[in-house]
Amino acid sequence: MTASDSASHRTVLAATAASDKLATDLVALDVSEHIALTDAFLICSGRNERMVQAIADEVEERLGEDGAKRIRQEGRAEGRWILLDFGDVVVHVFHEEERLYYQLERLWRDCPVISLPPGLGVESDPGTQEGL
């Protein structure tokens, strides 16, 4: 089983929205083989709390325009790690420090990568997608 077409589309849409708000180190993972509740994770970073919140706001707005409903969210008040659950896609927007600490990409490294358009969040760290 792989991520649905809808989940793949929304993952790319969320990645584009995040990149438009200067998110970096975007990684999209097909977690459908490992988690029954969702198909895809999008993981990205912001440099500070305000940027993390702006990225999450833009992702939520764009996915909402596409008809996706946010089921739940966590961490918006702190702005260090915001989780947005849209059912088939879960978006993790991290402050750079939290991203390095939790290293979700390493936890889910056995999952296939979902291709994102070139140039989205082009900066990278050794602990992100290239380091898998």
C-alpha positions as CSV (number, residue, x, y, z in Angstrom):
1,M,0.0,0.0,0.0
2,T,1.2,3.5,-0.8
3,A,0.0,7.0,0.0
4,S,-3.2,7.9,-1.8
5,D,-3.2,10.3,-4.7
6,S,-5.1,12.8,-2.5
7,A,-2.5,12.5,0.3
8,S,0.3,12.9,-2.2
9,H,-1.3,15.9,-3.8
10,R,-2.0,17.5,-0.4
11,T,1.6,16.8,0.8
12,V,3.0,18.7,-2.3
13,L,0.5,21.5,-1.7
14,A,1.5,21.7,2.0
15,A,5.2,21.7,1.0
16,T,4.6,24.5,-1.5
17,A,2.8,26.6,1.1
18,A,5.5,26.0,3.7
19,S,8.2,26.9,1.2
20,D,6.4,30.1,0.3
21,K,6.8,31.1,4.0
22,L,10.5,30.2,3.8
23,A,10.4,26.8,5.5
24,T,13.6,24.9,5.0
25,D,14.7,21.3,4.9
26,L,11.4,19.9,3.6
27,V,11.0,16.1,3.8
28,A,7.9,14.2,2.7
29,L,7.5,10.6,3.8
30,D,5.0,8.0,2.8
31,V,4.1,6.4,6.2
32,S,1.1,4.5,4.9
33,E,2.8,1.1,5.4
34,H,3.6,1.9,9.1
35,I,0.6,3.9,10.4
36,A,-3.0,3.1,9.8
37,L,-4.2,6.6,10.6
38,T,-2.4,8.6,8.0
39,D,-0.7,8.3,4.6
40,A,2.0,11.0,4.7
41,F,4.2,13.2,6.9
42,L,5.6,16.5,5.8
43,I,8.4,17.7,8.0
44,C,9.9,21.2,7.7
45,S,11.7,23.8,9.7
46,G,11.5,27.5,10.6
47,R,14.2,29.6,12.1
48,N,12.2,31.0,15.0
49,E,8.8,30.7,16.7
50,R,7.1,33.4,14.7
51,M,8.3,31.8,11.4
52,V,7.1,28.3,12.6
53,Q,3.6,29.8,13.3
54,A,3.5,31.6,9.9
55,I,4.4,28.4,8.1
56,A,1.7,26.5,10.0
57,D,-0.9,29.2,9.2
58,E,0.0,29.2,5.5
59,V,-0.2,25.4,5.3
60,E,-3.5,25.3,7.1
61,E,-4.9,28.0,4.8
62,R,-3.8,26.3,1.6
63,L,-5.0,22.9,2.5
64,G,-8.3,24.4,3.7
65,E,-8.7,26.0,0.2
66,D,-8.2,22.5,-1.2
67,G,-11.0,21.1,1.0
68,A,-8.9,19.5,3.7
69,K,-10.2,19.9,7.2
70,R,-7.7,20.1,10.1
71,I,-8.7,17.3,12.6
72,R,-6.3,18.4,15.4
73,Q,-3.3,20.5,16.1
74,E,-0.6,20.6,18.8
75,G,2.0,23.1,19.9
76,R,0.7,26.3,18.2
77,A,1.0,28.4,21.3
78,E,4.7,27.6,21.9
79,G,5.7,27.7,18.2
80,R,8.5,25.2,18.7
81,W,6.9,22.1,17.1
82,I,3.5,22.5,15.5
83,L,1.7,19.4,14.4
84,L,-1.2,19.8,12.0
85,D,-3.3,16.6,11.4
86,F,-5.4,16.6,8.2
87,G,-6.3,12.9,8.3
88,D,-4.4,11.6,5.4
89,V,-1.5,14.1,5.8
90,V,0.2,15.2,9.0
91,V,2.4,18.3,8.9
92,H,5.2,18.8,11.4
93,V,6.6,22.3,11.5
94,F,9.7,22.5,13.7
95,H,11.8,25.1,15.1
96,E,15.3,24.2,13.9
97,E,16.5,23.3,17.4
98,E,13.6,20.9,18.1
99,R,14.0,19.3,14.7
100,L,17.6,18.4,15.5
101,Y,16.6,17.1,18.8
102,Y,13.7,14.9,17.8
103,Q,15.0,13.8,14.4
104,L,11.7,12.4,13.1
105,E,13.4,11.6,9.7
106,R,15.7,9.1,11.4
107,L,12.7,7.5,13.3
108,W,10.8,7.0,10.0
109,R,13.9,6.4,7.8
110,D,12.5,3.1,6.5
111,C,9.6,5.0,4.8
112,P,9.7,5.9,1.2
113,V,10.3,9.6,0.4
114,I,7.5,11.4,-1.5
115,S,9.0,13.5,-4.3
116,L,8.6,17.2,-3.9
117,P,9.1,19.8,-6.7
118,P,12.7,21.0,-7.0
119,G,13.7,24.1,-5.1
120,L,11.3,23.8,-2.2
121,G,13.1,24.6,1.1
122,V,16.5,24.2,-0.6
123,E,18.7,24.6,2.4
124,S,19.7,21.4,4.1
125,D,21.4,20.1,7.2
126,P,23.2,16.8,7.7
127,G,20.4,15.5,9.8
128,T,17.7,15.9,7.1
129,Q,16.8,14.0,4.0
130,E,20.3,13.8,2.5
131,G,21.5,12.3,5.8
132,L,19.0,9.4,5.8
